[in-house]
Amino acid sequence: MITLYPPRIRADATALVVYKGAPNRTVDWRLIGGGSLQPLTLATDHNGQAAATYTPGIAGTSITVEVESGA
């Protein structure tokens, strides 16, 4: 599950993207669309959470964030 904080992104602000999955797994972050995604963690912690920051690109465009969790 991926959650965005805040739930609605303003064009002039960054957002925190939190992934919740299995604990202690590597994660591969992918952004489809404009802007940039900067991983804060490359693996889930003991609670199964990993995080990244998203900075918007062109206002009004759609994006998709995907996370693949490995071993």
C-alpha positions as CSV (number, residue, x, y, z in Angstrom):
1,M,0.0,0.0,0.0
2,I,1.2,3.5,-0.9
3,T,0.1,6.6,1.0
4,L,0.7,10.2,0.2
5,Y,1.1,13.0,2.8
6,P,-0.6,15.4,2.2
7,P,-3.2,13.5,0.2
8,R,-3.5,16.3,-2.3
9,I,-0.3,17.7,-3.8
10,R,0.2,21.4,-4.3
11,A,2.2,22.4,-7.3
12,D,4.7,24.4,-5.2
13,A,5.3,21.8,-2.4
14,T,6.7,18.4,-1.9
15,A,4.9,15.4,-0.6
16,L,5.9,12.4,1.5
17,V,5.2,9.0,-0.1
18,V,5.1,6.1,2.3
19,Y,5.1,2.4,1.3
20,K,3.8,-0.3,3.7
21,G,4.8,-3.8,2.9
22,A,6.8,-6.7,4.4
23,P,9.4,-5.8,6.9
24,N,13.2,-5.7,6.1
25,R,12.8,-5.9,2.3
26,T,14.6,-3.9,-0.4
27,V,12.4,-1.5,-2.4
28,D,12.7,-0.1,-5.9
29,W,10.8,3.2,-6.4
30,R,9.5,4.2,-9.9
31,L,7.8,7.4,-11.0
32,I,5.7,7.4,-14.1
33,G,4.9,11.0,-15.1
34,G,6.4,14.4,-14.3
35,G,8.3,15.6,-11.3
36,S,10.9,13.8,-9.3
37,L,10.9,11.1,-6.7
38,Q,13.7,10.9,-4.2
39,P,13.9,7.8,-2.1
40,L,14.5,8.4,1.6
41,T,14.9,4.7,2.3
42,L,15.9,1.8,0.0
43,A,14.4,-0.9,2.2
44,T,11.5,-1.3,4.5
45,D,12.1,-1.0,8.3
46,H,11.0,-3.5,10.9
47,N,7.5,-2.2,10.6
48,G,7.5,-2.7,6.8
49,Q,7.6,1.0,5.9
50,A,9.8,2.8,3.4
51,A,9.6,6.5,2.3
52,A,10.3,8.9,-0.5
53,T,9.7,12.5,-1.3
54,Y,7.8,13.6,-4.4
55,T,8.3,17.0,-6.0
56,P,5.7,18.0,-8.6
57,G,6.7,18.8,-12.2
58,I,4.1,20.5,-14.5
59,A,0.9,21.4,-12.7
60,G,-2.2,19.5,-13.6
61,T,-0.5,16.3,-14.8
62,S,-1.1,12.8,-13.5
63,I,1.6,10.6,-12.0
64,T,1.9,7.1,-10.8
65,V,4.3,5.9,-8.1
66,E,5.2,2.2,-8.1
67,V,7.1,0.3,-5.5
68,E,8.6,-3.2,-6.0
69,S,9.6,-5.0,-2.9
70,G,12.3,-7.7,-3.0
71,A,14.2,-9.9,-0.7
